Amino acid sequence: MKNAELTPKCVFEQFARINSIPRPSKREEKMIDYLTRFGRERGLETLVDETGNVLIRKGATPGYEDRETVVLQSHMDMVCDKLVDVEIDFDNDPIQTYVDGEWLRAKGTTLGADDGIGCAIELALLDSADVCHGSIECVFTRDEETGLTGAMGMKPGFMTGKMLINLDSEDEGQIFVSCAGGITTEAHFHFEREDAPAGSFFLKASLKGLTGGHSGDDINKKRANGIKLLSRFMYMMQERYGARVAQFRSGKMHNAIPRDGVLVFCLPADKKENAIADWNVFTADVKEEFHVTDTAMEFAFESADAEKVLPADVSRRFVLAMQAVDNGVFAMCQDEELSWLVETSSNVASVQSTENEIKVVASQRSNVMSNLRNMANTVKAQFQLAGAEVIQGDGYPAWKMNPNSKLTKVVVETYKRLFGKAPKVLGIHAGLECGLFSERYPDMDMVSFGPTLRGVHTPDECLHIPTVKMVWDHLLAILQEAPVKE
C-alpha cells in the first residue's frame, strides 16, 4: 500500500499535519495554537477555555438544521516514547511515519494515532464542504494521557450538544458505552545514601524487549511487567545474600506496562558467582513463564561501578514492598453479559531512583467505584507498611452505561447497514474522558469508537489503515441520521 492510497485522503492529510506539530502531554501549546488558527481561518466559532481545551463549532448544512447537535471529541496530546537508540526531541521534532503493508507506523517512536487520528477525523469534517450534518462541536482536550486534566478542568456549558462521540477507542467494530474509573498511587521512599559495606561487589541486571502495552486494555493479557520481574530478582538477592539497592529505573508512563528496566545492587563479593547462577536460572524461568506473550525479551547481567547505596533498612523495606504490591487483574465483572471484562486491576507503572528518593507510580482501575477505592487502598497500605510516603489523587470516575441511549441505537443501526454485520457494544477497562464528562454533563448521551490501533503507548504503535475509512464512513452516516431535536 503506497502513501497515495491512504484513504480517506482528507483524514490522512490532516493526520500528517498533526504529526508535524509537537504535542507531548502537558506541553500542547503548539497544537492549541494550530487548532485555534484552523478554526478561525475558516470563519468558525472557536473557543479556548482556561484549561486549554479547544472547541470549534460548525453549523448545520441545509436540510439538517432540525438535528441534535453532536459533539465530536478527541484528545490532542500523545504519549512520547522511543526506542533506546532513536534520537528525537519530542518538544520540537515531527513524528516520522511510514507505511508497512496495511499499517501506518512511526520510525522508532510512538505514532501519535492515540489520539491524533481522532483529531484528524474532526479536522477533516470541519474542513469539508460536501458532508451533510446537523450542528457539530469539535472538541480537542489536552493532557488526557498523564492526568485527564483537560477534561477535569472543563466547566459545564463549554459543550452545548446533547450527544457526544468520543474518537479515542482502538478496535474498529467495537462501540464502547462505559469505561473504568482510575486512581494513581505514588509511593516515595526518602533516604540519605551511604557507602556500601566493605567487600561489596556491584552488579547490574537489565531487561528489555518486553511487549508492554496499555495498562487498561492489555492488563489481562498476561504480559510481563519489567518492574515486577526486577523486583522478584532483587527480593531473592536480598533474602539470600543481604543485597542492597543502588539504582532502580523502569517504566515511563503511568498508564503503560513497563517493557524495560535497570537494577544496580551490591552484595558480598564472595556471592557474585552465586548471583550469576541465580540470574541464569531466574531468566530461564521467566522466559518459560511468558513464552507466549513476551517472545522478544532480552536480559543482561554484568558488573557495575561502585556507588553509594540505600541504607539497609530502606533498601529492605523498598524491596519487600515491590515484591508484595499487587499487579495485574484483581477481579472480573460479575454481570454475566460482561464476565469477559476486567472489573478491577492495578499496574505498577514506573520506578525511578534519584540521589535521595525512589518514586514508585502505580495505577488502579475499576468499573465499580467502591472496588476502585478498595484496590487503591490495598496498594496504598502495602507501601505504607513499608514506611513510604504515599500520595493519591482523587482519580477519575467510571462512565456507566445508558440502557436508553438514542445515540447508541443510531450508531448500531448505521453500522449494520454499512457493513452487513452488527458491531460489538462493550465496556472498556481503560479510562475514557467520557467518565469525567458524565459528571459535568449528566444528561449527555455518549459512545466511543475509533479505528484499529495496536501497540499504543509504545514505539510499536501502529494504525490499521483500512479501518480509518470504515470509521469515517460510519461517522458520516451517523451525522446524517442524528436524532431530530425534541
C-alpha positions in Angstrom: 0.0 0.0 0.0 1.5 3.3 -1.1 1.1 6.7 0.5 -1.1 7.7 -2.3 -3.6 5.0 -1.3 -4.1 6.3 2.1 -7.9 6.9 2.2 -9.8 9.0 3.2 -7.2 11.4 1.8 -8.7 14.3 3.7 -8.2 12.5 7.1 -4.6 11.3 6.4 -3.6 14.8 5.2 -4.8 16.2 8.5 -3.0 13.4 10.4 0.2 14.2 8.6 -0.1 17.9 9.6 -0.9 17.0 13.2 2.2 14.7 13.4 4.4 17.7 12.3 3.3 19.5 15.5 5.0 18.6 18.8 2.3 17.8 21.4 3.6 15.9 24.4 1.2 15.7 27.3 1.1 18.9 29.3 3.1 20.7 26.6 0.4 21.0 23.9 0.7 24.8 23.3 1.8 24.4 19.7 -1.2 22.2 19.0 -3.6 24.6 20.7 -2.3 27.4 18.5 -2.7 25.3 15.4 -6.3 24.3 16.2 -7.2 27.9 17.1 -5.9 29.2 13.8 -7.5 26.3 11.9 -11.0 27.2 13.2 -10.7 31.0 12.9 -9.2 30.9 9.4 -12.3 29.1 8.3 -14.7 31.6 9.9 -15.8 29.0 12.5 -16.6 29.9 16.1 -13.6 28.8 18.1 -13.2 28.8 21.8 -10.3 28.0 24.1 -11.2 27.5 27.8 -8.9 28.4 30.7 -7.6 24.8 30.8 -6.5 24.9 27.1 -9.3 22.7 25.7 -10.3 23.9 22.2 -13.9 23.8 20.8 -14.7 24.6 17.2 -18.4 24.9 16.1 -19.7 24.3 12.6 -23.4 25.0 11.7 -25.8 22.6 10.1 -25.8 22.0 6.4 -29.0 22.9 4.6 -31.8 20.5 5.5 -30.2 19.3 8.7 -31.0 22.2 10.9 -33.5 20.2 12.9 -31.0 17.6 14.1 -29.5 17.4 17.5 -26.1 19.0 17.9 -23.4 16.2 18.0 -20.1 16.7 19.9 -17.1 15.0 18.4 -14.3 14.7 20.9 -10.7 13.6 21.0 -7.5 14.5 22.9 -4.7 16.5 21.4 -1.8 15.1 23.4 0.3 12.0 22.8 2.4 9.6 24.7 6.1 10.2 23.8 8.1 7.0 23.9 11.0 5.8 21.7 13.5 3.1 21.2 16.7 3.5 23.1 18.8 4.2 20.0 16.5 6.7 18.4 17.3 10.4 18.6 14.3 12.7 18.8 13.3 15.9 20.6 9.6 15.4 21.2 9.2 19.1 22.0 10.5 20.2 18.6 10.8 17.3 16.1 8.0 15.9 14.0 6.9 12.2 14.1 8.3 10.3 11.1 5.8 7.9 9.7 5.9 5.1 7.1 3.5 2.6 5.6 4.0 -1.1 6.4 1.5 -3.1 4.4 -1.9 -2.2 5.8 -0.4 -0.4 8.8 0.9 3.1 9.4 3.9 3.2 11.8 6.5 5.6 13.1 10.2 5.3 12.8 11.2 4.1 16.3 8.7 6.2 18.3 5.1 6.3 19.2 2.9 7.1 16.3 0.6 9.5 18.0 -2.5 8.0 16.4 -3.7 7.8 20.0 -5.5 10.2 19.6 -4.1 12.1 16.7 -6.2 10.1 14.3 -9.3 11.2 16.2 -8.2 14.8 15.9 -7.6 14.3 12.2 -11.1 13.0 11.6 -12.6 16.0 13.4 -10.5 18.5 11.4 -11.4 16.8 8.1 -15.1 17.2 9.0 -14.6 20.8 9.9 -12.8 21.4 6.6 -15.3 19.5 4.4 -17.8 21.2 2.1 -19.6 18.0 0.9 -20.6 16.3 4.2 -24.2 16.5 5.4 -24.7 17.0 9.1 -26.5 18.9 11.8 -24.6 21.3 14.0 -21.4 19.9 15.3 -19.0 20.8 18.0 -15.5 19.5 17.6 -13.7 19.4 21.0 -10.0 18.8 21.5 -8.9 18.2 25.1 -5.4 18.4 26.4 -3.4 16.2 28.7 -5.5 13.1 28.6 -2.6 10.7 28.8 -1.0 11.9 32.1 -3.9 13.0 34.2 -7.1 13.8 32.2 -6.6 17.4 33.4 -8.2 18.9 30.2 -11.4 17.0 30.8 -11.2 17.6 34.6 -10.8 21.3 34.0 -13.7 21.7 31.6 -16.6 23.6 33.1 -20.3 22.8 32.4 -21.6 24.8 29.5 -18.4 24.7 27.4 -20.1 22.0 25.2 -23.7 22.6 24.3 -24.6 19.4 22.4 -26.6 16.6 24.0 -24.8 13.8 22.2 -21.1 13.1 22.2 -18.9 10.7 20.1 -15.5 10.1 21.7 -13.0 9.1 19.0 -10.4 7.5 21.3 -11.1 3.8 21.1 -8.8 1.3 19.4 -10.7 -1.5 17.8 -12.9 -0.9 14.8 -16.2 -2.6 15.1 -16.4 -2.2 18.8 -18.7 0.5 20.3 -17.9 1.4 23.8 -20.7 2.6 26.1 -18.9 2.5 29.5 -15.4 2.7 31.0 -13.4 2.2 34.1 -12.5 4.9 36.7 -9.0 5.2 37.9 -6.7 6.4 40.7 -2.9 6.9 40.6 -0.8 6.0 43.6 2.6 7.4 44.2 5.0 6.0 46.9 8.1 7.9 47.9 11.0 6.3 49.7 13.3 9.0 51.2 16.8 8.4 52.4 20.4 9.5 52.7 22.7 7.3 50.7 25.7 5.7 52.4 28.8 3.8 51.4 28.4 0.1 50.5 29.5 -2.4 53.1 33.2 -3.3 52.9 33.9 -6.1 50.5 30.9 -5.4 48.3 30.7 -6.2 44.6 28.3 -4.3 42.3 26.1 -5.9 39.6 23.7 -4.5 37.1 20.7 -6.5 36.0 18.7 -5.2 33.0 16.0 -6.3 30.7 14.3 -5.0 27.5 12.1 -6.1 24.7 9.0 -6.9 26.7 5.7 -6.5 24.9 4.4 -3.9 27.4 1.2 -2.2 26.3 -1.7 -0.2 27.8 -2.3 -0.9 31.5 -6.1 -0.9 30.9 -6.6 -2.6 27.6 -3.8 -5.1 28.0 -3.7 -5.8 31.7 -5.5 -9.2 31.3 -3.1 -10.4 28.5 -0.6 -12.0 31.0 2.2 -9.8 29.7 5.4 -9.4 31.8 5.9 -6.3 33.8 9.6 -5.2 33.8 9.3 -3.7 37.3 7.8 -6.8 38.9 10.4 -9.0 37.2 13.4 -7.0 38.5 11.7 -6.8 41.9 11.3 -10.5 42.1 15.0 -11.0 41.4 16.1 -8.3 43.9 13.9 -9.9 46.6 15.8 -13.1 46.0 19.2 -11.4 46.2 18.2 -9.6 49.4 16.9 -12.7 51.1 19.8 -14.9 50.1 22.8 -12.5 50.3 21.7 -9.3 52.0 22.0 -7.4 48.8 21.4 -3.6 48.8 19.8 -1.4 46.1 21.8 1.3 44.5 19.6 2.2 41.4 16.3 1.1 40.1 14.9 2.5 36.9 11.9 1.1 34.9 8.8 2.5 33.2 7.9 6.0 32.0 4.2 6.4 31.7 1.6 5.9 34.5 -0.7 4.1 32.1 1.7 1.7 30.4 3.0 -1.7 31.3 6.8 -1.2 31.7 8.8 -3.0 29.0 12.4 -2.5 30.1 14.4 -1.6 33.2 17.7 -1.5 35.0 18.6 -2.6 38.6 22.0 -1.9 40.2 22.8 -3.5 43.5 25.7 -4.7 45.7 26.3 -7.9 47.6 29.2 -9.6 49.3 31.9 -10.2 46.7 32.1 -13.9 47.5 28.5 -14.3 46.5 29.0 -12.9 43.0 29.1 -16.3 41.3 26.0 -17.4 43.2 24.2 -14.4 41.9 25.2 -15.1 38.3 23.9 -18.6 38.6 20.7 -17.4 40.2 20.2 -14.9 37.4 20.6 -17.6 34.7 18.0 -19.8 36.4 15.7 -16.8 37.0 15.8 -15.6 33.4 15.2 -19.1 32.0 12.2 -19.5 34.3 10.8 -16.1 33.3 11.2 -16.9 29.6 9.2 -20.0 30.1 6.5 -18.2 32.1 6.0 -15.7 29.3 6.8 -17.8 26.3 3.6 -16.8 24.6 3.2 -13.1 25.4 6.8 -11.9 25.5 8.9 -13.7 22.9 11.5 -11.0 22.3 12.6 -10.2 25.9 16.3 -9.8 26.4 18.3 -10.0 29.6 21.8 -8.7 30.6 23.8 -9.2 33.8 27.2 -7.5 34.3 29.5 -5.9 36.8 28.9 -2.2 37.7 30.9 0.6 39.2 30.7 1.1 42.9 28.5 3.8 44.2 26.6 4.8 47.3 23.6 2.7 48.2 20.3 2.9 50.1 20.5 2.4 53.8 20.0 -1.3 54.7 16.6 -0.6 56.4 15.2 1.5 53.5 16.5 -1.0 50.9 14.9 -3.9 52.7 11.5 -2.1 53.1 11.5 -0.9 49.4 12.3 -4.4 48.1 9.6 -6.0 50.3 7.1 -3.5 49.1 7.9 -4.1 45.5 7.7 -7.8 45.9 4.3 -7.6 47.7 2.5 -4.8 45.8 -0.5 -6.1 43.8 -0.1 -6.1 40.0 -2.5 -7.4 37.4 -6.2 -8.3 37.4 -7.9 -8.2 40.8 -11.5 -9.0 39.8 -13.5 -9.7 36.7 -17.0 -8.3 36.1 -19.8 -10.2 38.0 -22.5 -9.4 35.4 -22.9 -12.5 33.2 -23.1 -10.4 30.0 -19.8 -8.7 30.9 -18.0 -11.6 32.5 -15.2 -11.3 30.0 -14.4 -7.7 31.1 -11.8 -6.9 33.7 -13.5 -5.1 36.6 -10.6 -4.1 38.8 -6.8 -4.1 38.3 -3.6 -2.4 39.3 -0.4 -1.8 37.3 3.0 -0.9 38.8 4.0 1.6 36.1 7.3 3.2 36.9 10.1 3.2 39.4 12.7 6.0 39.3 15.6 6.3 41.7 17.4 9.6 42.4 20.1 10.8 44.9 17.7 10.9 47.9 14.5 9.2 46.7 12.9 6.3 45.0 9.5 7.2 43.4 7.1 4.4 42.5 3.9 5.1 40.4 1.1 2.6 40.2 -2.4 3.0 38.7 -5.6 1.3 39.8 -8.7 0.9 37.6 -12.2 -0.4 38.2 -15.7 -0.1 36.6 -17.1 -0.3 40.2 -16.1 2.8 42.2 -16.2 1.1 45.6 -13.8 -1.6 44.3 -11.6 1.1 42.8 -11.2 2.7 46.2 -10.6 -0.7 47.8 -7.9 -1.5 45.2 -6.3 1.9 45.7 -6.3 1.5 49.5 -4.8 -2.0 49.2 -1.8 -0.7 47.2 -1.6 2.3 49.5 -1.5 0.1 52.6 1.3 -2.1 51.1 3.5 0.9 50.7 2.5 2.4 54.0 3.5 -0.8 55.7 6.9 -0.3 54.1 7.3 3.2 55.5 6.8 5.1 52.3 5.2 8.5 51.9 2.1 7.7 49.8 0.2 10.3 47.7 -3.1 9.6 45.9 -5.2 12.0 43.8 -8.9 12.0 43.6 -8.8 9.9 40.4 -11.5 10.0 37.7 -14.9 8.4 37.6 -16.3 5.5 35.8 -18.7 6.0 32.9 -21.9 4.0 33.4 -23.8 2.5 30.5 -27.0 4.3 29.5 -29.5 1.5 28.6 -31.8 4.0 26.9 -29.2 5.7 24.7 -30.7 7.0 21.4 -27.2 7.6 20.1 -26.1 4.0 20.6 -29.2 2.9 18.6 -28.2 5.1 15.7 -24.6 4.0 15.9 -25.5 0.3 15.8 -28.1 0.6 13.1 -25.9 2.6 10.7 -23.1 0.2 11.3 -25.3 -2.8 10.4 -26.5 -1.1 7.2 -23.0 -0.1 6.1 -21.1 -3.3 6.8 -23.7 -6.0 6.9 -22.9 -7.1 10.5 -23.6 -5.9 14.0 -20.8 -4.1 16.0 -19.9 -5.2 19.4 -21.3 -3.0 22.1 -18.9 -3.1 25.0 -17.5 -1.6 28.2 -13.8 -0.9 28.4 -11.4 -1.3 31.3 -9.3 1.7 30.3 -10.3 5.2 31.3 -12.0 7.5 28.9 -12.8 11.2 29.2 -16.4 10.2 29.0 -16.3 9.3 32.7 -15.5 12.9 33.6 -18.0 14.3 31.0 -20.7 12.2 32.6 -20.1 14.1 35.9 -20.3 17.6 34.4 -22.9 16.8 31.7 -25.1 14.1 33.4 -27.6 14.1 30.6 -25.1 13.7 27.8 -25.7 10.7 25.6 -22.3 9.2 24.7 -20.5 6.5 22.8 -16.8 5.9 21.9 -15.3 4.2 18.9 -12.3 4.6 16.5 -10.1 2.8 14.0 -7.9 -0.1 15.0 -4.6 0.7 16.8 -2.1 -1.7 18.2 0.9 -1.2 20.5 -0.3 2.1 21.8 2.0 3.9 24.3 5.0 2.1 22.9 7.2 2.5 19.8 5.3 -0.4 18.3 2.2 1.7 18.0 0.5 1.3 14.6 -2.7 2.3 12.9 -4.7 -0.2 10.6 -5.2 2.0 7.5 -8.4 0.3 6.1 -10.3 0.9 9.4 -9.9 4.6 9.1 -12.1 4.7 6.1 -14.6 2.4 7.9 -14.8 4.8 10.8 -15.0 7.8 8.6 -17.9 6.3 6.5 -19.6 5.2 9.7 -19.3 8.7 11.3 -20.8 10.4 8.2 -23.7 8.1 8.3 -24.3 8.8 12.0 -24.3 12.5 11.4 -26.8 12.2 8.6 -29.1 10.2 10.8 -28.7 12.0 14.1 -31.9 12.2 16.0 -34.2 15.2 15.4 -34.3 17.7 18.2 -37.1 17.2 20.7 
